[in-house]
Amino acid sequence: MKISELKGKRVMMAVSGGLDSCTITHWMKAQRVEVIGYTADLGQPDEENIEDIRGRMLACGTAEMILADLKAPISLAGIQLIQAQARYEGGYWNTTGIARHVVVAGMVPQMRQRGLTILGHGATGRGNDQVRFQLASQMLNPEIQVYAPWRDPAFLQAFGGRKEMIDYCQHHGLPIKASHDKPYSTDANILGLTHEAGQLEALTTPAQRVVPGMGVFPEKAPDQAERFAVRFERGMPVTVNSKAVTPLQAIQQSNTIGGRHGIGIGLHTVENRFVGIKSRGVYEAPGMELLGQCYEFLLQLILDRRARRAFTPLTSFIAEQVYQGYWFDTATQASWKMIEHFNALATGTIEVSLYKGNVSFWSASEVPHSLYREDTASMEAVGDFDHQDSEGFLGVLGVSARVLNRAGQIPPQA
């Protein structure tokens, strides 16, 4: 869509109160578009008072400002990522990717109540968020049309980049925090921080250029290790250090404890964006990393090799689906049904030791579905595993081994 098609119409814009949001909102109003602002309270650690966003956006021209508390939904979504071990390309916990789905799921009912069918966002034309907003909103309501200023020639002609937006806001006296010398940009929610752009685009810039917002770098962590215990029941964390928690509290407490020990702080990744370009990010996700590693320790006890073979490809598939904007997609939800089956077995208490960015296994207890048995695993003459039984087992396996050689399928060894 173009701004010329929106004159005299109402648009619900996903806004954060930052430079892009302030610029876009004021500019759209000047083009005779009525903007309804929508901000989700996702527990952003970089926003001291979330209510300040309402004031900033009203000052920039929103006709109405909706501030929705979505801390509980995004925490639950974060736990689901942990249950699926859904790290994109092996490292990134999809903290921003899943947040876009949570935001859209909050926006669509608000749009329906107001009879709105145009959703707007400030995502750039070379990033992933534009895809997430578009796909998620149209899956939830196919009548929705999406307006993205960064794909509109009129907006691009007016604003080439950050400098022009700052100049515009300063000229119009808009309440922005941004300055010309900001070294990088940050997207924040309770699950983690995503740092990118600016100086971070240069691979000669170390991850330590970032000022951590959720903890400290491992080298700055305490010299004393700390124990951390979490109990999962059917996949959900129900206690942290023996005290009952909700999913939101589990994330909050894990962020605090993990962050002070440098867990999941300063994770450097060069990843493949959906649009086909590489991008460099520095991530913080202390709670996700801490709970995620504890959950993996629990999975090691309950998954046999066939279950693990089924589970492992699901982790990368779901991670990619979330990253690319397909959380609500049929394939994702069908895959999630299998994850739920594994979750039903994931009950147990995991204790770990935290020290300078490392999460070390300490103990596991009360795991009713554990396949691990000390007597069976022992090399001593205990338990119900008879070493002599392996004679017949290896005899059967040896049949195919010999056939492979006789059929000339094994290359000769020097």
C-alpha positions as CSV (number, residue, x, y, z in Angstrom):
1,M,0.0,0.0,0.0
2,K,1.0,3.6,-0.5
3,I,0.3,6.7,1.6
4,S,-1.8,8.1,-1.2
5,E,-4.3,5.2,-0.8
6,L,-4.7,5.9,3.0
7,K,-5.7,9.6,3.0
8,G,-8.8,10.0,5.1
9,K,-8.5,6.4,6.4
10,R,-7.8,4.9,9.9
11,V,-4.7,2.7,10.4
12,M,-3.6,0.9,13.5
13,M,0.1,1.2,13.8
14,A,2.4,-1.0,15.9
15,V,4.5,1.6,17.6
16,S,7.4,1.4,20.2
17,G,7.7,5.1,21.0
18,G,11.1,5.2,19.4
19,L,12.5,7.3,16.5
20,D,10.8,5.4,13.7
21,S,7.5,5.4,15.5
22,C,7.5,9.1,16.2
23,T,8.6,10.0,12.7
24,I,6.2,7.8,10.9
25,T,3.2,8.7,13.1
26,H,3.7,12.5,12.7
27,W,4.4,12.1,9.0
28,M,1.3,10.0,8.4
29,K,-0.9,12.5,10.3
30,A,0.5,15.2,8.0
31,Q,-0.7,13.1,5.1
32,R,-4.2,13.2,6.5
33,V,-4.2,9.6,7.9
34,E,-5.7,8.9,11.3
35,V,-3.3,6.8,13.3
36,I,-4.4,4.5,16.2
37,G,-1.2,3.6,18.1
38,Y,-0.7,0.2,19.6
39,T,2.1,-0.6,22.0
40,A,2.6,-3.9,23.7
41,D,4.0,-4.0,27.2
42,L,6.4,-6.9,26.7
43,G,8.4,-6.2,29.8
44,Q,11.0,-4.2,27.9
45,P,14.0,-3.8,30.2
46,D,15.1,-0.6,28.4
47,E,11.8,1.2,29.1
48,E,11.8,2.6,32.6
49,N,8.2,3.6,32.5
50,I,6.1,2.0,29.8
51,E,3.4,4.7,30.2
52,D,5.9,7.3,28.8
53,I,5.3,5.7,25.4
54,R,1.7,6.8,25.5
55,G,2.7,10.4,26.1
56,R,5.3,10.4,23.4
57,M,3.0,8.9,20.8
58,L,0.1,11.2,21.6
59,A,2.5,14.1,21.2
60,C,3.5,12.8,17.8
61,G,-0.1,12.7,16.6
62,T,-1.9,9.4,17.4
63,A,-5.6,9.9,17.6
64,E,-5.8,7.1,20.1
65,M,-3.1,5.2,22.0
66,I,-3.6,1.6,23.1
67,L,-1.1,0.2,25.7
68,A,-1.6,-3.6,26.1
69,D,0.0,-5.6,28.9
70,L,1.3,-8.7,27.1
71,K,4.0,-9.8,29.5
72,A,2.2,-13.0,30.4
73,P,1.5,-14.1,26.8
74,I,5.1,-13.4,25.7
75,S,6.5,-15.3,28.8
76,L,4.3,-18.3,27.9
77,A,5.5,-18.1,24.3
78,G,9.1,-18.0,25.6
79,I,8.5,-21.2,27.6
80,Q,7.2,-22.8,24.4
81,L,10.4,-21.9,22.6
82,I,12.3,-23.5,25.4
83,Q,10.2,-26.7,25.3
84,A,10.9,-26.9,21.5
85,Q,14.5,-25.9,22.0
86,A,13.8,-23.5,19.1
87,R,17.1,-21.6,18.6
88,Y,17.4,-20.2,15.1
89,E,20.5,-21.5,13.3
90,G,21.6,-23.0,16.6
91,G,22.1,-19.9,18.7
92,Y,19.3,-17.2,18.6
93,W,16.4,-17.9,20.9
94,N,13.9,-16.1,18.5
95,T,13.1,-13.5,21.2
96,T,12.2,-10.8,18.7
97,G,10.6,-13.2,16.2
98,I,8.1,-14.7,18.7
99,A,7.4,-11.2,20.1
100,R,6.0,-10.0,16.7
101,H,3.5,-12.9,16.7
102,V,2.4,-12.0,20.3
103,V,2.0,-8.4,19.3
104,V,-0.1,-9.2,16.2
105,A,-2.2,-11.6,18.2
106,G,-2.9,-8.7,20.6
107,M,-3.6,-6.1,17.8
108,V,-6.0,-8.1,15.6
109,P,-8.9,-8.2,18.2
110,Q,-8.4,-4.5,18.9
111,M,-8.7,-3.8,15.2
112,R,-11.8,-6.0,14.9
113,Q,-13.5,-4.0,17.8
114,R,-12.8,-0.8,16.0
115,G,-13.7,-2.0,12.5
116,L,-10.2,-1.5,11.2
117,T,-8.6,-3.5,8.4
118,I,-5.3,-1.7,7.9
119,L,-2.4,-2.6,10.1
120,G,0.8,-0.6,9.9
121,H,4.3,-1.2,11.2
122,G,7.7,0.5,11.0
123,A,9.8,-2.5,10.0
124,T,12.3,-2.0,7.2
125,G,12.2,-3.5,3.7
126,R,15.3,-5.6,4.2
127,G,14.5,-7.2,7.5
128,N,12.5,-10.1,8.9
129,D,9.9,-8.2,10.9
130,Q,8.0,-7.0,7.9
131,V,7.4,-10.6,7.0
132,R,6.3,-11.5,10.5
133,F,3.8,-8.7,10.7
134,Q,2.4,-9.4,7.3
135,L,2.1,-13.2,7.6
136,A,0.9,-13.3,11.2
137,S,-1.8,-10.6,10.7
138,Q,-3.2,-12.1,7.5
139,M,-3.2,-15.6,8.9
140,L,-5.3,-14.4,11.8
141,N,-7.5,-12.2,9.6
142,P,-7.2,-12.4,5.8
143,E,-9.1,-9.1,5.4
144,I,-6.2,-7.2,6.9
145,Q,-4.1,-5.0,4.6
146,V,-0.6,-4.0,5.7
147,Y,1.0,-0.6,5.3
148,A,4.8,-0.4,5.7
149,P,6.2,3.1,5.3
150,W,9.7,1.7,4.6
151,R,8.3,0.2,1.4
152,D,6.4,3.3,0.4
153,P,8.3,5.5,-2.3
154,A,6.9,8.7,-0.8
155,F,8.2,7.9,2.7
156,L,11.6,6.8,1.3
157,Q,11.9,10.0,-0.7
158,A,11.3,12.0,2.5
159,F,13.5,9.9,4.8
160,G,16.7,8.3,3.5
161,G,17.6,7.0,7.0
162,R,18.2,7.7,10.6
163,K,19.8,11.2,10.1
164,E,16.8,12.6,8.2
165,M,14.3,11.2,10.8
166,I,16.2,12.8,13.7
167,D,16.4,16.1,11.8
168,Y,12.6,15.9,11.1
169,C,11.7,15.2,14.7
170,Q,14.0,17.9,16.0
171,H,12.5,20.4,13.5
172,H,9.0,19.5,14.7
173,G,9.9,19.4,18.4
174,L,8.9,15.7,18.7
175,P,9.9,13.9,22.0
176,I,12.5,11.5,20.8
177,K,15.4,10.0,22.7
178,A,17.6,9.2,19.6
179,S,20.7,11.1,18.7
180,H,23.0,11.1,15.6
181,D,25.8,9.3,17.5
182,K,23.9,6.2,18.7
183,P,26.2,3.3,17.9
184,Y,23.6,0.6,17.3
185,S,19.9,-0.2,17.6
186,T,18.2,-2.4,20.2
187,D,14.9,-4.3,20.2
188,A,13.8,-5.3,23.6
189,N,11.3,-7.5,25.5
190,I,11.3,-9.6,28.6
191,L,12.8,-12.6,26.7
192,G,15.8,-10.8,25.4
193,L,17.5,-8.0,23.7
194,T,18.5,-7.8,20.0
195,H,21.3,-5.4,19.2
196,E,22.2,-4.7,15.5
197,A,23.0,-2.1,12.9
198,G,25.3,0.9,13.3
199,Q,28.8,0.0,14.5
200,L,27.8,-3.7,14.9
201,E,27.5,-4.1,11.1
202,A,31.3,-4.1,11.0
203,L,32.7,-7.6,11.9
204,T,35.7,-5.8,13.4
205,T,33.4,-4.5,16.1
206,P,33.4,-7.0,19.1
207,A,30.3,-8.0,20.9
208,Q,31.7,-6.2,23.9
209,R,30.8,-2.9,22.1
210,V,27.3,-3.5,23.4
211,V,26.3,-2.2,26.8
212,P,24.5,-5.2,28.4
213,G,20.9,-4.4,29.4
214,M,20.0,-7.7,31.1
215,G,23.2,-8.6,33.0
216,V,27.0,-8.5,32.6
217,F,29.5,-10.1,30.2
218,P,30.9,-13.3,31.6
219,E,34.3,-11.8,32.5
220,K,32.5,-9.3,34.7
221,A,30.4,-11.9,36.5
222,P,31.1,-12.9,40.2
223,D,34.0,-15.1,41.0
224,Q,31.7,-17.3,43.1
225,A,29.5,-19.9,41.5
226,E,25.7,-19.9,42.3
227,R,23.3,-22.8,42.3
228,F,20.0,-22.6,40.4
229,A,17.2,-25.2,40.6
230,V,14.1,-25.3,38.5
231,R,11.3,-27.9,38.6
232,F,9.4,-28.6,35.5
233,E,6.0,-30.3,35.5
234,R,4.7,-31.5,32.1
235,G,7.1,-29.1,30.5
236,M,6.2,-26.0,32.5
237,P,8.5,-24.4,35.1
238,V,6.6,-24.5,38.4
239,T,9.3,-23.6,40.9
240,V,12.6,-21.7,40.9
241,N,14.8,-22.4,43.8
242,S,12.0,-24.2,45.5
243,K,9.5,-21.3,45.3
244,A,6.4,-21.5,43.2
245,V,6.4,-19.4,40.0
246,T,4.2,-18.5,37.0
247,P,5.8,-18.6,33.5
248,L,6.2,-14.8,33.8
249,Q,8.0,-15.1,37.2
250,A,10.1,-18.0,35.9
251,I,11.4,-15.8,33.1
252,Q,11.9,-12.8,35.3
253,Q,13.8,-14.6,38.0
254,S,15.9,-16.6,35.5
255,N,16.8,-13.3,33.8
256,T,18.0,-11.8,37.0
257,I,20.0,-14.8,38.2
258,G,21.3,-15.8,34.8
259,G,22.1,-12.2,33.9
260,R,24.3,-11.5,36.9
261,H,26.4,-14.6,36.0
262,G,26.8,-13.6,32.3
263,I,24.5,-16.4,31.0
264,G,23.4,-15.7,27.5
265,I,24.9,-12.3,27.4
266,G,26.7,-11.0,24.3
267,L,25.8,-13.9,21.9
268,H,27.3,-13.0,18.5
269,T,25.5,-14.4,15.5
270,V,25.7,-13.8,11.7
271,E,22.5,-15.3,10.5
272,N,20.5,-15.7,7.3
273,R,17.5,-13.3,7.1
274,F,14.4,-14.5,5.3
275,V,14.8,-11.9,2.6
276,G,18.1,-13.5,1.6
277,I,20.8,-11.4,3.1
278,K,23.2,-12.0,6.0
279,S,22.9,-10.0,9.2
280,R,24.9,-9.7,12.3
281,G,23.3,-9.5,15.7
282,V,24.5,-9.5,19.3
283,Y,21.9,-11.0,21.6
284,E,21.1,-11.1,25.3
285,A,18.7,-13.8,26.6
286,P,19.8,-14.9,30.1
287,G,16.6,-16.4,31.3
288,M,15.9,-18.3,28.0
289,E,19.5,-19.6,27.9
290,L,19.4,-20.7,31.5
291,L,16.0,-22.4,31.4
292,G,16.7,-23.7,28.0
293,Q,19.9,-25.5,29.1
294,C,18.1,-26.9,32.2
295,Y,15.3,-28.2,29.9
296,E,17.8,-29.9,27.7
297,F,19.3,-31.7,30.7
298,L,15.8,-33.0,31.4
299,L,15.2,-34.1,27.8
300,Q,18.4,-36.1,28.0
301,L,16.8,-38.3,30.6
302,I,13.4,-38.9,29.0
303,L,14.1,-39.2,25.2
304,D,15.3,-42.5,23.8
305,R,17.2,-42.5,20.6
306,R,14.1,-42.8,18.4
307,A,12.3,-40.0,20.2
308,R,15.5,-37.9,20.0
309,R,15.6,-38.5,16.3
310,A,12.0,-37.3,15.9
311,F,12.6,-34.3,18.3
312,T,15.8,-32.9,16.9
313,P,14.6,-31.9,13.4
314,L,11.5,-30.4,15.0
315,T,13.6,-27.9,16.9
316,S,15.3,-26.5,13.9
317,F,12.0,-26.5,11.9
318,I,10.0,-24.7,14.5
319,A,12.9,-22.2,15.1
320,E,12.9,-21.4,11.4
321,Q,9.1,-21.1,11.2
322,V,9.1,-18.6,14.1
323,Y,12.0,-16.7,12.6
324,Q,10.3,-16.4,9.2
325,G,6.8,-15.4,10.6
326,Y,5.0,-18.8,10.5
327,W,4.2,-19.4,14.1
328,F,0.5,-19.6,13.3
329,D,1.1,-21.7,10.3
330,T,-0.5,-25.2,10.0
331,A,2.9,-26.9,9.8
332,T,4.2,-25.2,12.9
333,Q,1.1,-26.0,14.9
334,A,1.1,-29.7,13.7
335,S,4.8,-29.9,14.8
336,W,3.9,-28.3,18.1
337,K,1.5,-31.2,18.8
338,M,4.4,-33.6,18.8
339,I,6.3,-31.2,21.2
340,E,3.3,-31.3,23.5
341,H,3.6,-35.1,23.6
342,F,7.2,-34.8,24.8
343,N,6.2,-32.1,27.3
344,A,3.8,-34.5,29.0
345,L,6.9,-36.5,30.0
346,A,9.0,-33.6,31.0
347,T,8.7,-33.6,34.8
348,G,11.6,-33.3,37.1
349,T,13.9,-31.0,39.1
350,I,17.2,-29.9,37.5
351,E,19.9,-28.1,39.5
352,V,22.8,-26.4,37.8
353,S,25.8,-24.3,38.8
354,L,26.3,-20.9,37.2
355,Y,29.8,-19.5,36.8
356,K,31.0,-16.8,34.4
357,G,28.7,-17.5,31.5
358,N,28.6,-21.3,32.0
359,V,25.7,-23.5,33.0
360,S,27.0,-26.8,34.5
361,F,24.9,-29.7,35.4
362,W,24.7,-30.4,39.1
363,S,21.9,-32.8,39.8
364,A,18.5,-34.2,38.6
365,S,15.9,-35.5,40.9
366,E,12.2,-36.7,40.9
367,V,12.1,-37.4,37.2
368,P,9.3,-40.1,37.0
369,H,9.7,-40.7,33.3
370,S,13.5,-40.9,33.2
371,L,14.9,-43.8,31.1
372,Y,18.2,-43.5,32.9
373,R,18.8,-46.1,35.6
374,E,22.1,-46.2,37.6
375,D,22.0,-50.0,37.9
376,T,21.4,-50.6,34.2
377,A,24.1,-48.0,33.2
378,S,26.6,-49.4,35.6
379,M,29.7,-51.2,34.4
380,E,29.5,-53.3,37.6
381,A,27.7,-56.6,38.0
382,V,24.4,-55.1,39.2
383,G,21.0,-54.5,37.7
384,D,19.1,-56.5,35.1
385,F,21.5,-56.0,32.1
386,D,23.4,-59.2,31.5
387,H,26.7,-58.6,29.6
388,Q,26.4,-62.1,28.0
389,D,23.2,-61.0,26.3
390,S,25.3,-58.8,24.0
391,E,26.8,-61.9,22.4
392,G,23.6,-62.7,20.5
393,F,23.0,-59.0,19.8
394,L,26.4,-58.5,18.2
395,G,26.0,-61.7,16.3
396,V,22.9,-60.5,14.6
397,L,24.5,-57.1,13.8
398,G,27.6,-58.9,12.5
399,V,25.6,-60.6,9.7
400,S,25.0,-57.4,7.8
401,A,28.6,-56.2,8.5
402,R,30.0,-59.2,6.8
403,V,27.5,-59.0,3.9
404,L,28.6,-55.4,3.2
405,N,32.2,-56.5,2.8
406,R,31.4,-59.6,0.6
407,A,29.3,-57.4,-1.7
408,G,32.2,-55.1,-2.3
409,Q,30.6,-52.1,-0.6
410,I,33.4,-51.5,1.9
411,P,36.4,-49.7,0.4
412,P,39.7,-51.6,0.9
413,Q,41.8,-50.1,3.7
414,A,45.5,-49.5,3.2
